[in-house]
Amino acid sequence: TTEIYTLSLHDALPISDHFAATATVKDDALEDQFLRCFHDKRTGKRRYQVYVTLAYKSDTWREPFQANFGTPLQTAPTKSALRQSDCKDRRKIGGCVRIEHVVFEVPEAEFRRIAEAAPADIEAKTWDFRLKTKDGKDYADQLPYAEFAGLARAMAAHKPVAMR
């Protein structure tokens, strides 16, 4: 399932309301680039994770191994979720088309720091992260604070399905 967030300066809702309204809470695996939360129904503990899809053309894999993020600066190991490669047009396009899906954990304190930021910050700021790679071609990106706030609100409203 692909969720596409389209934001407009003319939207009536604040951005965090948009993310809260469009966040999907599911008890199954998802495939896309997004911020997600796992909720352990037995313990109530929640784990927050960033899921990143890297697509590039190269003869070698980038192999992200670490994420750098937050204030103060923190690091987390990345885990490979999926790797795909298409080399059929390698000579024509100058390399294989490679797609790597990786995830990394965001500590709850860091998640809360962003999700509970001042309303003006939630609407305007982004959370930066960098993936360090074995091939030296690091990947930098960001997520809007509003996505953290929206996920926190969606999870607060979520009623887990009872276990059998």
C-alpha positions as CSV (number, residue, x, y, z in Angstrom):
1,T,0.0,0.0,0.0
2,T,1.4,3.4,-0.9
3,E,0.2,6.4,1.1
4,I,0.8,9.7,-0.8
5,Y,0.7,12.8,1.4
6,T,-0.2,15.9,-0.6
7,L,0.1,19.1,1.4
8,S,-1.0,22.5,0.3
9,L,-0.5,25.9,1.9
10,H,-4.2,26.3,1.2
11,D,-5.3,23.3,3.2
12,A,-7.7,24.1,6.0
13,L,-6.1,21.8,8.5
14,P,-2.7,22.3,10.1
15,I,-0.1,19.8,8.7
16,S,-0.1,17.7,11.9
17,D,-3.9,17.3,11.6
18,H,-3.4,16.1,8.0
19,F,-0.9,13.5,9.1
20,A,-3.1,12.4,12.0
21,A,-6.1,12.1,9.7
22,T,-4.3,10.2,6.9
23,A,-2.1,7.9,9.1
24,T,-3.1,4.3,8.8
25,V,-2.7,1.9,11.7
26,K,-2.4,-1.7,10.7
27,D,-1.3,-4.9,12.5
28,D,0.5,-6.2,9.4
29,A,3.6,-5.5,7.3
30,L,3.7,-2.4,5.1
31,E,5.9,-1.6,2.1
32,D,6.7,2.0,1.5
33,Q,8.9,4.9,2.8
34,F,7.5,6.2,6.1
35,L,7.7,6.6,9.8
36,R,6.1,3.7,11.6
37,C,5.3,2.3,15.1
38,F,5.1,-1.2,16.4
39,H,2.9,-1.7,19.4
40,D,3.4,-4.9,21.5
41,K,-0.1,-5.8,22.6
42,R,1.1,-7.9,25.5
43,T,3.4,-5.3,27.1
44,G,2.0,-2.1,25.6
45,K,5.5,-1.0,24.6
46,R,5.9,0.9,21.4
47,R,8.9,0.9,19.0
48,Y,9.3,3.7,16.5
49,Q,11.1,3.1,13.2
50,V,12.0,5.0,10.0
51,Y,11.7,3.0,6.8
52,V,13.7,4.3,3.9
53,T,13.8,3.2,0.3
54,L,17.0,3.9,-1.7
55,A,16.8,3.7,-5.5
56,Y,20.0,4.3,-7.5
57,K,22.1,3.1,-10.5
58,S,25.4,1.4,-9.6
59,D,27.5,-1.7,-10.1
60,T,27.8,-2.1,-6.3
61,W,25.4,-2.0,-3.4
62,R,25.5,1.0,-1.1
63,E,24.7,-1.1,2.0
64,P,23.6,1.5,4.6
65,F,24.9,0.4,8.0
66,Q,24.2,3.4,10.4
67,A,21.7,6.2,10.8
68,N,22.7,9.5,12.3
69,F,19.9,11.8,13.7
70,G,18.6,13.9,16.5
71,T,19.6,16.5,19.0
72,P,22.0,15.7,20.6
73,L,23.4,13.6,17.7
74,Q,22.5,9.9,18.0
75,T,23.2,6.9,16.0
76,A,21.4,3.6,15.3
77,P,22.3,0.6,13.2
78,T,20.2,0.1,10.1
79,K,18.7,-3.2,9.2
80,S,18.1,-4.4,5.6
81,A,14.4,-5.1,4.9
82,L,14.6,-5.8,1.2
83,R,17.1,-5.6,-1.7
84,Q,16.3,-5.7,-5.4
85,S,18.5,-5.5,-8.4
86,D,17.9,-5.3,-12.2
87,C,21.0,-5.5,-14.3
88,K,19.4,-6.4,-17.7
89,D,20.2,-2.9,-19.2
90,R,23.4,-2.5,-17.3
91,R,25.6,-1.6,-20.3
92,K,23.0,0.7,-21.8
93,I,22.4,2.7,-18.6
94,G,25.8,2.4,-17.0
95,G,25.0,0.2,-14.1
96,C,22.4,-1.9,-12.4
97,V,19.2,-0.4,-11.1
98,R,19.3,-1.1,-7.4
99,I,16.7,-0.7,-4.7
100,E,17.5,-1.1,-1.0
101,H,14.9,-0.9,1.8
102,V,16.3,-0.2,5.2
103,V,15.0,0.5,8.6
104,F,16.3,2.1,11.8
105,E,14.9,2.6,15.3
106,V,14.1,6.0,16.7
107,P,14.4,6.0,20.5
108,E,11.1,6.8,22.2
109,A,12.6,9.9,23.9
110,E,13.7,11.3,20.5
111,F,10.3,10.4,18.9
112,R,8.5,12.3,21.8
113,R,10.9,15.3,21.6
114,I,9.7,15.8,18.0
115,A,6.1,14.8,18.3
116,E,5.6,17.0,21.4
117,A,7.4,20.1,20.0
118,A,5.8,23.5,20.0
119,P,2.9,23.8,17.5
120,A,4.7,26.3,15.3
121,D,7.7,23.9,15.1
122,I,5.5,20.9,14.3
123,E,4.0,22.8,11.4
124,A,7.3,24.2,10.0
125,K,10.3,22.1,11.0
126,T,11.8,18.9,9.6
127,W,13.8,16.1,11.4
128,D,17.1,15.4,9.5
129,F,18.8,12.1,9.3
130,R,21.8,10.6,7.4
131,L,22.4,7.0,6.4
132,K,26.1,6.1,6.4
133,T,26.9,3.6,3.6
134,K,29.7,1.1,3.0
135,D,30.3,2.6,-0.5
136,G,30.8,6.1,1.0
137,K,27.8,7.7,-0.8
138,D,25.8,8.7,2.2
139,Y,22.1,9.4,2.0
140,A,20.6,12.4,3.7
141,D,16.8,13.1,4.1
142,Q,14.3,14.5,6.4
143,L,10.8,13.9,7.8
144,P,8.4,16.7,8.8
145,Y,7.8,17.1,12.5
146,A,4.1,17.0,11.6
147,E,4.5,13.3,10.6
148,F,5.8,12.5,14.1
149,A,3.0,14.4,15.7
150,G,0.4,12.8,13.5
151,L,1.7,9.3,14.2
152,A,1.7,10.0,17.9
153,R,-1.9,11.2,17.8
154,A,-3.0,8.2,15.6
155,M,-1.3,5.8,18.0
156,A,-2.9,7.5,21.0
157,A,-6.3,7.0,19.4
158,H,-5.6,3.4,18.2
159,K,-7.5,0.6,20.0
160,P,-5.6,-2.6,19.4
161,V,-7.5,-5.6,18.2
162,A,-7.9,-8.1,21.0
163,M,-5.5,-11.1,21.0
164,R,-7.1,-14.5,20.9
